[in-house]
Amino acid sequence: MDKKIAITTDSNSGVMPTEGNEFGLFTLSMPFIVNGQVYLENIDLSSEEFYTQLLSDADISTSQPSAGEVIEFWRKVLSEYDEIVHIPTSSFLSAAYYTAENLAKDEEFAGRVHLVDNRRMSITLKESVYDAVKLRDQGFSATEIKQKLEEARLSAIYFAVDTMKFLKKGGRITPAAATIGTILRLKPILQIQGEKINKFAVQKNTKQALETMKKAITNDLNTRFKEYAEKGEVCMSVAFSQNEADAKLYMEQLKTLFPNMKFRLIDPVSLSIACHTGPNVIGVSISRCFN
């Protein structure tokens, strides 16, 4: 008899808690600490409330669910499903992965919870979640889905950041660099390639930053992603924070530049990323995906 498989992720993916429950997709809300008080993303902390607090200089930090919360989440899903494919944030970017890894070895979950570590976060993580749903509906087992997602982990995200203020606050750059950058109104570009968030480049204005990201994506398509692009196994998405109209315009420019590319999502940046980038961010991702 075919096993009933659920796909689970955390809210760093941008998948809303009730977005896919009807077809076996479930989201574990990540906690945020705002001025010392704990809130759960999309439960008692909406995106609007988050940005209101962020822009009022509240002390905001990300956290992770407790072991008990993960256990309760999995138990609830397994009360209706035989197995879980759990796709959390990259192990290099969140300690939550290691909590899940240890719990998945417990006798209660061993063989029933299949933990995926495909080095993804934010919009590329959401793409993985949707790929997992597609693979499951095509008849692949939980073990096969985990294997396929990890084999296709290759991804990159570039973010054009409007201000260095929040990078300084999160300890991503030094106060001196942030001060100089603010005075000169420089626009940093961040890069995520699975293991960590890096500063990729700095430009004088947003227009130049967006053009730099186009060049970075072009280079990726001609190098690291070339083999998969030629097979049609690459897709692109755009992310934003409180500037959807600008993001839509940028996506149209990308579609013109890459007419044969599969464009998948135009979504808000996950709040865990927005903690470090602030508002008015535009990002572009390139990932391996399944046909």
N, C-alpha and C positions, 0 to 999 in steps of 0.2 A: 504494500500500500504506500502511495506517495506521502511523504511527510509534509505537514503544513508548516511553511517557513515564514517567519516575520523578519522584516528588515528594521533595525533600530540604529539610531544615531544620537548625537547630542546637538543642542541648539546652536553651537558654533557653526554648524552647517548652513544655518539659515532656514532649515525646514521647520515650519511652525508645528506646535504640539498636536494640532488636530488636522494637519494638512492631508495626511494619507491614511488615517486609521481605518477607513473603510476598505482599503486594499492592503492592509498588513504592513503599514509603515508607521513607526512610533518614534517620538523624540523625547529624550531626557533633557530637561531644562537645566542650564548651567547657572550657578549662583554668581552674583555680583555683590560686592561689599561697597555700600554707598554711605559715607560718613559713619562707618562702624556698624551699619545695619545690613543684614543679609537679605537680598531679594533674588527671586528666581526669574530668569529671562522669560518673557512672554506669558508669565503667570501673574506676578505682582510687580513686574517691571517691564513696561512697554517700551518700544523704541522711542516714542515721543518723550516719555518720562526720563529715559536714559539721557537723551541729548539735552533736555532741560537742565538736568543735574550736571552734566558734563560742562555745559557752557556757563554754568553758575559757579564753576571752579570747585565743585564738590570733590571730596576725596574718594575716587572710584578705583577699585581693583577687581580683577577677576579671581575666581576661586574654582573649586571643583566639588562635585557631589560627594557626600560621605559614602563609605562602603554600604551602610544601611540603606541609603537612598537608591543606590544602584541595584542592590539585592531586591528591594521592594519593586523597583521598575521592571526588572527581568522576571520576577515571580508573577507579576500581573500579566505580562505578555505571554509567558509560558503556560498560564492557566487556559489559554485559548489556542496556543500554537505548540508544535512539537519541537521546533528548533528556532534559534535566533542567529542571524548574521548581524553582528554589532559593528558599526563603522564609526569610531570616535575620531576626534581630532588627532593629528599626527603625534606620535609618541615623542617627537623632538620639540613639540610646542606646547604640550599640556601633560601635566602629571596624572591627569584623569585616565590616560591610557593604562598606566601601570596599576592603578587601582582595579580597573576592569580586567587586566591580564591576570592578576592574582586571584580575583573572584572567579574568573572563568575556569580556573583549575580546581575549584572546590567540587567535591563529590556531587553536590546538588546541580551544578551547571556543566560539569565536564561532559563533552560530547553533545551538549545541547546548545551551548553558546559558542559561536565561532567568531573569534575576534579578528578584525581586519586592521592591519597597520599598513596603509598605503601612502603615508607621508602627505596627507592632504588636510586642508583647512579652508574654512569660509566657502567661497563659491565653487572651488574645485571639489571640496568634500561633498557638497550638495549634488554635483554631477555624479560622483561615485555612488551616492545613495540611489539616485534615479537609475543608474546602470545596474545596480544590484536588484532593484525591482524588476527591471527588464529581463535580466538573466534568470531570475526566479520564475517569472511568468513564461519564459521559454523552456522551462523544465529542468534547469540545472539544480544540482543539490547544493546544500549549504556549504559543504566542503569545496565544491567546484567554484562557487561564487567567490568565496574567500580567496582561492588561488588565483582566479582570473583578475580580481580587483588588485591584488598585490603585484601581479605580473604587469599590470597596466598602470602602475603608480605614477608614471612620468607626468609632471605638471609644472607650471610656473605661473605666478601672479605678479603683476607690476601695478603699484599704486602711486598715483600722483597726489601728493599730500599738499594741502593748502597752507598749512602753518607748521612750524617746528615746535609750537608750544606743548602739544600733547606728547610728542616724542621725548621732549625734555622731562615732562612730568612722569612718564613711564620708565625713565632711565635708559631710553634707547639711544640718546645722544647726550653729550656733555652740556652743562649749562652754558659754557663759553661758546660752543658751536651753535647752540640754539639762539643765543643773544646776537651773534654775528649774522646768523641766517635771518633772524627777524628784522634786524636793522636793514639788511640788504634785500629783504623780501624774497628770499630764495625759496624755490619750490623743490623739496626733496622727492625723489622717486624711490620707493621701497620695493624689494623683491623677495618673494617667498618661493623657494624651490624644494619645500618639504622639510628640510632640517631646521631652518631658522629664518628669521626676518633680517634681511640685510639692507643697508643703504646702497642702492644701485647707482644713482647719479643725482646731481643737483642742477637745476636750471633756473634761469632768471625770471621766468614767468610760466603760467599754466600752459599756454600754447606750446612753448618749447618742450615742456615736460611731456605733454601728450604726444608730440612728434617723436620724442626720444623713446617712448613706449612702443610706438609703431615700429621703429627701427629695431628695438630689442626683440619684438615678436617676429619680425622678418628674419632676423638672424637665427632665432630658435628654429623656425621652420626650415631653414637651410642647413641646420647642423643637427642638434640633438633630436629634433622631431622629424627630420627629413624622411626617414624610412617609413614612419607611420602616416605622415601627411600624404605620401605617394599612394598609400593604400586606403586613404579616406578614413583613417582611424584617429583623426585629430578634430577637436571642436574648440570653439572659442566662446567666452562669455564676458559680460561687462558688469562691474559692480560700482555702487555709488553710495554716498551717505548724504542725504538731504538735498541732493541736486540731480534728481531723476531726469529733468529735461536736458541737462548738459550731457548726462550719460547716454541718453537716446541719440543725441546728435553725434556723439563720439562713435556709437555703434554703427550709425549710418556711414560714417567715414571709413570705419574698418571694413564694412561690407563692400565698399567701393574698392578699397585697397586689396582685399582678399575675396574676390568674387566666388571662388570655389570652396570657401571655408563653410563648415557647418556652425552656425551660430545657435547657441542653446539657451542661455539665460541672460536676463538683465535684472539684477537683484540688488537689494541693499547689502552693504558690507556687514558681516556679522559684528555684533556689539563687542565681542572680544577683541576684534581688530580695531574697531572704532575707538576703543579705550586709548590706543596709541596714536591713531591717525587724526581723530577729531572729525568734524563735519567737512563737507565740500570736497570729498575725495572721489576720484574716478580711478577705477582699476580695470585691468583687462587680464583675463586668464587664458591659457592655452593648455589643453590636456589631452591625453589619450582617452579615447572613448570607444564604445562598442556600436557597431552598425545596427 
